[in-house]
Amino acid sequence: MKFMLIWRATDEAWANLGDVDFDKMLELTGQFNEEMIRAGVLLAAEGLDDPAQGVVVDYSVEPPLVTDGPYGEAKELFNGFYIINVSSKEEAVEWAKRAPIRAAGFKTEIRRVPTIDEFPQDNVWIQKERAWREAHGQL
């Protein structure tokens, strides 16, 4: 089963990391990544750029409204993610518990990533997506 581990942190939590040695943080993260690679569970991992560089597309109006970051209403930002392939939600939780950055204001949301097999296979759009995935080695 695939799970997405979504890293979230409050602005205050990020500010508190200001005194942490960046090289040490990279080392700890690298060791965690290497552990997941050796275990054969890591499929993807990415951090995200500063939210001030992003935009929000709001569909509550027509045409959709595009607003520059940062996100004034956000209490916690989505800062990066891992996609892992494990046997259960409990195993995903165990990996998240081992994350290198564990401090007040940091959280990990864990969400299962459904497979294409869970969607109606007689739907033309699912069939097209399946063909694309097969052609690109994703199945």
Protein Blocks (a to p, Z undefined) as FASTA:
>chain_A
ZZdddddddfklmmmmmmpcfklmmmmmmmmmmmmmmnopafbdcddddfklpccddfkb
ccddddddddfklmbdcfbdcddddfbfklmmmmmmmpmbdcehiacdddddddfklpcf
kbmklmmmmmmmmmnopZZ
